[in-house]
Amino acid sequence: FYERTPEQQASLGYLVDSAQAEGTHVDAPGGGEAVTTDQVRREPHGSVGATAGHRAIAQSNSAEIAEALFRYTAPEEVMTFPSTCGACAASCETRMFVTNIPYFQEVIVMASTCDACGYRNSELKPGGRIPEKGKIITLSVKNVNDLSRDVIKSDTASVKVPEVDLELASGTLGGIVTTVEGLITRISESLERVHGFTFGDSLDENSRSKWIDFKARLNKLLSLEEPWTLILDDALANSFVAPATDDLKEDNQLAFEDYERSWEQNEELGLNDMDTSSAEVGDAPTNTSKTE
């Protein structure tokens, strides 16, 4: 066993104790005066460790998330607060607003732009508590208008298209805000990259023929030669497909089904270890009587 260095702690996403970095000197560029690590700008936390719990529904390095959600409702109030750029660690501003998507839930949109390096980032986070049940969304895709439906696919959602034997486990592609057409395109591009990187020219003729056939069937989904079904299964119910009508009950091609999560799903999400009893006790009213 050994003690991790402050640099290793920071790369894992843990706060670096200032006492650990005291007395450490770094040579200044150009042969200038040496400075301590406290004077050097620290890198932001990584994506694991202490920060892994702040999981977003979707994330993008552009403003596409905010632009997509503006079609539903304009924010009543946009809050601005200082933050740190995730690319260069320079100071920047983050804008945040809360909005409600009809038939979905209240969500928090956060967007930041760094003037120093030009990096842009936008995140969609769930608002409120963790849903008690998971949700299965089933869409029957029959026409061009169905391809234009907005889709929010969170990192915890799996994707299935039974007609082409396609099934993506949760975590695949991460969280995205797109359309039905954009989702299928993203899946096709991702599989193409994985196939080329993993196999390249080493595939035998039989396997190559199967891959070409599957890719052709996947591309036919967008040409709508036949109706097909899109199924999103999200254990945290953080995914959404927009209805084609103002009243969800009138959209016969879209169905939502709630279900009880299994113990294994709760374990994977870390929900079995959550203990809220102390919070419930703290929120409970206390009746005390004073006697003389």
C-alpha positions in Angstrom: 0.0 0.0 0.0 1.1 3.6 -0.5 -0.2 7.1 0.0 -1.7 8.7 -3.2 -0.1 12.0 -4.3 -2.2 15.2 -4.4 -2.1 14.9 -8.2 -3.5 11.3 -8.1 -6.2 12.5 -5.6 -7.3 15.3 -7.9 -7.4 13.0 -11.0 -9.7 10.6 -9.1 -12.1 13.4 -8.3 -11.3 13.9 -4.6 -10.7 17.2 -2.9 -7.0 17.8 -2.3 -6.2 18.8 1.2 -4.2 22.0 1.2 -2.0 20.6 3.9 -0.9 17.9 1.5 0.3 20.4 -1.1 2.1 22.7 1.4 5.8 23.2 0.8 5.7 21.6 -2.7 7.5 23.9 -5.1 7.1 24.0 -8.9 9.6 25.7 -11.2 8.1 28.6 -13.0 8.3 28.7 -16.8 11.2 30.7 -18.3 13.4 30.2 -15.2 11.4 32.5 -13.0 10.8 32.3 -9.3 9.5 29.0 -8.1 6.0 29.0 -6.7 4.1 26.6 -4.3 1.3 24.4 -5.5 -1.2 26.5 -3.7 -0.4 29.3 -6.1 -0.8 27.1 -9.2 -4.3 26.8 -10.6 -5.6 23.3 -9.8 -7.3 21.1 -12.3 -11.0 20.5 -11.9 -12.2 17.2 -10.4 -12.4 14.2 -12.7 -15.5 12.2 -13.7 -15.1 9.5 -11.1 -14.9 9.3 -7.3 -16.6 12.0 -5.4 -18.2 13.6 -8.5 -19.7 10.4 -10.0 -22.9 10.8 -7.9 -23.9 14.0 -9.7 -25.1 12.2 -12.8 -26.8 14.2 -15.5 -29.6 12.9 -17.7 -27.7 14.1 -20.8 -24.6 16.2 -21.5 -23.2 17.9 -24.6 -20.4 20.2 -25.6 -22.7 22.5 -27.4 -25.9 24.5 -26.7 -28.2 21.9 -28.4 -29.8 20.7 -25.1 -31.0 24.2 -24.1 -32.1 25.0 -27.7 -34.1 21.8 -27.9 -35.9 22.4 -24.6 -36.8 26.0 -25.5 -39.4 24.6 -27.8 -41.4 23.5 -24.9 -41.2 26.4 -22.5 -39.1 29.5 -22.0 -37.4 29.8 -18.6 -39.0 32.2 -16.1 -35.7 33.0 -14.5 -32.1 32.3 -15.5 -29.6 32.1 -12.7 -25.9 32.8 -13.2 -23.1 31.8 -10.9 -19.3 31.5 -11.2 -17.7 28.1 -12.0 -14.6 26.5 -13.4 -14.0 25.4 -17.0 -13.8 21.7 -17.3 -11.2 21.9 -20.1 -8.7 24.6 -19.0 -9.7 25.2 -15.4 -10.2 29.0 -16.0 -13.0 30.9 -14.3 -16.2 31.1 -16.3 -19.9 31.6 -15.8 -22.6 28.9 -15.7 -26.2 29.7 -16.5 -28.9 27.5 -15.0 -32.7 27.5 -15.2 -35.5 25.1 -14.2 -38.2 24.2 -16.7 -41.1 21.7 -16.9 -41.5 19.4 -19.9 -45.1 18.3 -20.4 -45.8 14.6 -19.6 -42.2 14.3 -18.4 -40.9 16.1 -15.3 -39.2 19.2 -14.0 -35.6 19.4 -15.2 -32.6 21.6 -14.6 -30.7 22.9 -17.6 -27.1 24.1 -17.0 -24.9 25.7 -19.7 -21.5 27.3 -19.5 -19.1 28.8 -22.0 -15.4 29.5 -21.4 -14.1 32.8 -22.8 -10.5 31.6 -22.3 -10.5 28.5 -24.5 -14.0 28.5 -26.1 -15.1 25.3 -24.5 -18.9 24.9 -24.2 -20.9 22.5 -22.1 -24.6 21.9 -21.4 -26.2 19.4 -19.0 -29.7 18.3 -18.4 -30.3 17.2 -14.8 -33.4 15.7 -13.2 -35.3 17.9 -10.7 -36.8 16.5 -7.6 -36.5 13.1 -5.9 -35.6 9.8 -7.5 -38.8 8.2 -9.0 -40.1 5.2 -7.1 -40.6 3.2 -10.3 -38.9 2.6 -13.6 -40.5 3.3 -16.9 -40.8 1.6 -20.3 -41.5 3.8 -23.3 -42.8 2.1 -26.4 -43.2 4.0 -29.7 -44.6 2.6 -32.9 -42.7 4.4 -35.8 -44.9 4.6 -38.9 -44.3 7.9 -40.7 -41.8 10.7 -41.2 -43.4 12.8 -38.3 -42.5 10.0 -35.9 -38.8 10.3 -36.9 -39.0 14.0 -35.8 -40.3 13.3 -32.3 -38.0 14.6 -29.6 -36.2 12.0 -27.5 -34.4 12.3 -24.2 -32.4 9.2 -23.5 -30.7 9.1 -20.2 -27.5 7.2 -19.3 -29.6 4.6 -17.4 -31.9 3.7 -20.3 -31.6 0.7 -22.6 -32.7 0.8 -26.2 -34.4 -2.0 -28.2 -35.7 -2.3 -31.7 -37.1 -5.8 -32.0 -37.6 -5.7 -35.8 -33.8 -5.7 -36.4 -32.8 -7.6 -33.2 -31.1 -4.5 -31.8 -30.6 -4.1 -28.1 -28.3 -1.6 -26.4 -27.7 -2.0 -22.7 -28.0 1.0 -20.3 -24.9 3.2 -20.4 -24.5 2.8 -24.1 -24.1 6.2 -25.9 -24.5 8.0 -22.6 -27.3 10.5 -22.2 -28.4 12.4 -25.2 -31.2 14.9 -26.3 -32.1 14.3 -29.9 -34.9 13.0 -32.2 -35.9 9.4 -33.1 -34.0 9.8 -36.4 -31.0 11.3 -34.5 -31.0 8.4 -32.1 -30.9 5.7 -34.8 -28.2 7.7 -36.7 -26.1 8.0 -33.5 -26.5 4.2 -32.9 -25.5 3.4 -36.4 -22.4 5.7 -36.3 -21.4 4.3 -32.9 -21.6 0.7 -34.1 -19.7 1.5 -37.2 -16.8 3.0 -35.2 -16.8 0.0 -32.8 -16.9 -2.5 -35.6 -14.1 -0.8 -37.5 -11.9 -0.3 -34.5 -12.4 -3.8 -33.0 -12.4 -6.0 -36.1 -11.1 -4.0 -39.1 -10.2 -6.3 -42.0 -9.8 -9.4 -39.8 -13.4 -10.5 -40.1 -14.1 -13.7 -42.1 -16.4 -13.6 -45.0 -19.4 -15.0 -43.1 -19.1 -12.5 -40.2 -18.6 -9.6 -42.7 -21.7 -10.6 -44.6 -23.8 -10.7 -41.3 -22.5 -7.2 -40.4 -23.3 -5.7 -43.8 -26.8 -7.3 -43.6 -27.4 -5.9 -40.1 -26.2 -2.4 -41.1 -28.5 -2.4 -44.1 -31.5 -3.4 -41.9 -30.6 -0.6 -39.5 -30.5 2.0 -42.3 -33.9 0.8 -43.6 -35.4 2.0 -40.3 -35.0 5.6 -41.4 -36.5 4.9 -44.9 -39.7 3.6 -43.2 -40.1 0.7 -45.6 -41.9 -1.0 -42.8 -43.2 0.1 -39.4 -40.9 -0.6 -36.5 -40.9 -0.2 -32.7 -38.6 1.8 -30.5 -38.5 0.7 -26.8 -36.7 2.7 -24.1 -36.4 1.0 -20.7 -35.2 3.4 -18.0 -34.9 2.2 -14.4 -34.8 5.8 -13.2 -37.6 7.0 -15.5 -35.4 9.8 -16.7 -36.1 9.2 -20.4 -38.8 10.7 -22.6 -40.3 10.6 -26.1 -42.5 13.5 -27.1 -46.2 12.8 -28.0 -47.5 13.8 -31.4 -50.7 15.3 -29.9 -51.5 17.8 -27.1 -53.3 15.1 -25.2 -51.1 12.0 -24.5 -54.2 9.8 -24.4 -54.9 10.6 -28.1 -51.5 9.4 -29.2 -52.1 5.7 -30.0 -48.6 5.1 -31.2 -46.9 6.0 -27.9 -47.2 4.1 -24.6 -45.7 4.6 -21.1 -45.5 1.8 -18.6 -44.3 2.1 -15.0 -42.8 -0.9 -13.3 -41.3 -1.9 -9.9 -37.5 -2.0 -10.0 -35.9 -5.3 -9.1 -33.4 -5.6 -6.2 -30.6 -6.1 -8.7 -31.5 -2.8 -10.5 -31.7 -0.9 -7.2 -28.3 -2.4 -6.2 -26.8 -1.3 -9.5 -28.1 2.2 -9.0 -26.9 2.3 -5.4 -30.4 2.7 -4.0 -30.3 -0.3 -1.7 -27.6 1.4 0.4 -29.4 4.7 0.8 -30.6 5.5 4.3 -33.0 8.4 4.6 -34.3 7.5 8.1 -32.3 10.3 9.8 -33.7 12.9 7.4 -37.2 11.7 8.0 -36.6 12.0 11.8 -35.2 15.5 11.3 -38.2 16.6 9.3 -40.8 15.1 11.7 -42.6 17.7 13.9 -41.7 17.6 17.6 -44.3 18.2 20.2 -42.8 19.3 23.5 -44.7 20.5 26.6 -43.2 22.7 29.2 -44.2 22.0 32.8 -43.7 24.4 35.6 
